Amino acid sequence: MKPGTVLSKDAVTKVIKDAGFVVASFEGGPPPTVTAYTFRVTGLAPGAHGQAKKALAAAIDSPTLVVVDATGAAAVTLPSEKKTSEAALKDALAKAGYSLEGFAVAQWPAAPAVYEIDVPAMTDAAAATKARAALTGLEKVFAAEVYSESRKAVIRLNEPCSAIEKNSREALAKAGLEVATFRLTTR
């Protein structure tokens, strides 16, 4: 399907009937979403992002995703019916010795396309920052995470994209970083 395409009940019914089946019911609507709280964790020592992630995960009820990458970029997602606040996230981080800045709230797809990228030369904070900047600038990418200790990057898109590997490789090459492997994952 082309991006932005909407299936009508008549179109779906015709395709299914033409295939020899019967439509029992059909309800359209927007795809499910989660509420994403994005921010930057400050005060992280190199390699300490895992501790900040644990502090956030322990303080939030039923998160669907908690990430803090090597640059301090962070996201917490919750089912749309659940909420948290900037104050609650700040408190969780403060108890662990960190601070929060740049808070924003957005709706993300509940089932995004997630790609994992191996970047062997991403060995320090400077390379991680370059990789993150390159990847977040790509069309269709709504979130990027970089992990210099494992030399991996993760990007999230609304849906799979046939051009994303080529575009990611080119963007990272412009930043002086080569991609070893690129794969769609369920992470």
C-alpha positions as CSV (number, residue, x, y, z in Angstrom):
1,M,0.0,0.0,0.0
2,K,1.1,3.5,-0.6
3,P,1.6,5.8,2.4
4,G,-1.6,7.6,3.4
5,T,-3.8,5.0,1.6
6,V,-7.0,4.3,3.3
7,L,-8.9,1.1,2.8
8,S,-12.7,1.5,2.4
9,K,-15.2,-1.1,3.5
10,D,-16.3,-1.5,-0.1
11,A,-12.7,-2.1,-1.4
12,V,-11.9,-4.6,1.4
13,T,-15.2,-6.4,0.9
14,K,-14.6,-6.7,-2.9
15,V,-11.1,-8.1,-2.5
16,I,-12.2,-10.6,0.2
17,K,-15.3,-11.7,-1.8
18,D,-13.2,-12.0,-5.0
19,A,-10.9,-14.4,-3.0
20,G,-13.9,-16.5,-2.1
21,F,-14.4,-15.4,1.5
22,V,-17.1,-13.4,3.4
23,V,-16.6,-10.3,5.4
24,A,-18.1,-10.8,8.9
25,S,-17.4,-7.3,10.1
26,F,-15.3,-4.4,9.2
27,E,-14.2,-1.5,11.4
28,G,-11.9,1.1,10.1
29,G,-10.0,3.7,12.1
30,P,-6.5,5.0,12.8
31,P,-3.7,2.7,13.7
32,P,-3.2,2.2,17.5
33,T,-0.7,4.6,19.2
34,V,1.2,4.9,22.4
35,T,2.1,8.1,24.2
36,A,5.8,8.9,23.9
37,Y,7.6,11.1,26.4
38,T,10.9,12.2,25.0
39,F,13.7,14.1,26.8
40,R,17.4,14.2,27.4
41,V,19.0,12.7,30.5
42,T,21.9,14.8,31.8
43,G,24.6,14.0,34.2
44,L,25.3,10.6,32.7
45,A,28.8,9.2,33.0
46,P,30.0,7.2,30.0
47,G,28.2,3.9,29.9
48,A,25.7,4.8,32.6
49,H,22.7,5.1,30.4
50,G,21.6,1.6,31.5
51,Q,21.3,2.8,35.1
52,A,19.1,5.7,34.1
53,K,16.9,3.4,32.0
54,K,16.5,1.1,35.1
55,A,15.5,4.1,37.3
56,L,12.9,5.2,34.8
57,A,11.5,1.7,34.2
58,A,11.2,1.1,38.0
59,A,9.3,4.3,38.5
60,I,6.8,4.1,35.7
61,D,3.7,1.8,35.7
62,S,3.6,-0.5,32.7
63,P,5.8,1.2,30.2
64,T,5.8,-0.3,26.7
65,L,9.3,1.1,26.0
66,V,12.0,2.7,28.0
67,V,15.2,3.8,26.3
68,V,18.2,5.9,27.2
69,D,20.9,5.9,24.7
70,A,24.7,6.7,24.9
71,T,24.0,10.4,24.1
72,G,21.4,10.7,26.9
73,A,18.4,10.8,24.4
74,A,15.5,9.1,26.2
75,A,12.0,7.9,25.5
76,V,9.3,6.3,27.6
77,T,6.2,5.1,26.0
78,L,2.9,4.1,27.6
79,P,-0.4,2.8,26.3
80,S,-2.5,5.8,25.3
81,E,-4.9,5.3,28.3
82,K,-2.0,5.6,30.8
83,K,-0.2,8.8,31.7
84,T,2.9,10.0,33.4
85,S,4.3,13.5,33.9
86,E,7.5,15.4,33.5
87,A,7.6,15.8,37.3
88,A,7.4,12.0,37.8
89,L,10.2,11.4,35.2
90,K,12.3,14.1,36.8
91,D,11.8,12.7,40.2
92,A,12.8,9.1,39.1
93,L,16.0,10.5,37.5
94,A,16.8,12.7,40.4
95,K,16.7,9.8,42.8
96,A,19.3,8.1,40.6
97,G,21.5,11.2,40.4
98,Y,20.5,12.5,36.9
99,S,18.5,15.4,35.5
100,L,16.0,15.8,32.7
101,E,15.8,18.5,30.1
102,G,13.9,19.1,26.8
103,F,10.7,17.3,27.7
104,A,8.1,16.6,24.9
105,V,5.0,14.4,24.5
106,A,4.0,12.8,21.1
107,Q,1.9,10.0,19.8
108,W,4.0,7.1,18.3
109,P,2.7,4.1,16.4
110,A,2.1,1.1,18.8
111,A,3.8,-1.2,16.3
112,P,6.6,0.7,14.6
113,A,9.1,-0.7,12.1
114,V,12.3,-1.1,14.0
115,Y,15.7,-1.4,12.3
116,E,19.0,-2.3,14.0
117,I,22.2,-1.1,12.5
118,D,25.7,-2.3,13.3
119,V,28.2,0.6,13.1
120,P,31.7,-0.7,14.0
121,A,33.4,2.7,14.1
122,M,30.9,4.2,16.6
123,T,33.2,3.6,19.6
124,D,32.8,6.9,21.6
125,A,30.4,9.7,22.5
126,A,31.5,11.9,19.6
127,A,30.8,9.1,17.0
128,A,27.5,8.3,18.7
129,T,26.4,11.9,18.5
130,K,27.3,12.1,14.8
131,A,25.4,8.8,14.2
132,R,22.3,10.0,16.0
133,A,22.3,13.3,14.2
134,A,22.6,11.6,10.8
135,L,19.8,9.1,11.5
136,T,17.3,11.5,13.1
137,G,17.6,13.6,10.0
138,L,16.3,10.8,7.8
139,E,12.8,11.0,6.3
140,K,10.3,8.7,8.0
141,V,12.5,8.2,11.1
142,F,10.7,9.4,14.2
143,A,13.2,8.1,16.8
144,A,16.9,7.0,16.8
145,E,19.0,5.5,19.5
146,V,22.7,5.0,19.5
147,Y,24.8,2.7,21.8
148,S,28.6,3.2,21.4
149,E,29.5,0.4,23.8
150,S,27.7,-2.2,21.5
151,R,28.3,-0.1,18.4
152,K,24.6,-0.4,17.4
153,A,22.0,2.1,16.4
154,V,18.3,1.6,16.4
155,I,15.8,3.6,14.3
156,R,12.0,3.6,14.5
157,L,9.7,4.3,11.6
158,N,5.9,4.3,11.2
159,E,6.1,1.4,8.7
160,P,8.7,-0.6,6.9
161,C,10.5,1.4,4.1
162,S,12.3,-0.1,1.1
163,A,14.7,2.9,0.9
164,I,15.7,3.2,4.6
165,E,18.8,0.9,4.4
166,K,20.2,2.8,1.5
167,N,19.4,6.2,3.1
168,S,20.8,5.1,6.5
169,R,24.1,3.9,4.9
170,E,24.4,7.2,2.9
171,A,23.7,9.4,5.9
172,L,26.1,7.5,8.2
173,A,28.8,7.5,5.5
174,K,28.5,11.3,5.3
175,A,29.1,11.4,9.0
176,G,32.3,9.2,8.5
177,L,30.7,6.0,9.8
178,E,30.3,2.7,7.9
179,V,27.4,0.3,8.4
180,A,28.4,-3.4,8.8
181,T,24.9,-4.9,9.0
182,F,21.3,-3.5,8.7
183,R,18.2,-5.5,9.7
184,L,14.6,-5.2,10.5
185,T,14.0,-6.4,14.1
186,T,11.2,-6.8,16.7
187,R,13.1,-4.9,19.4
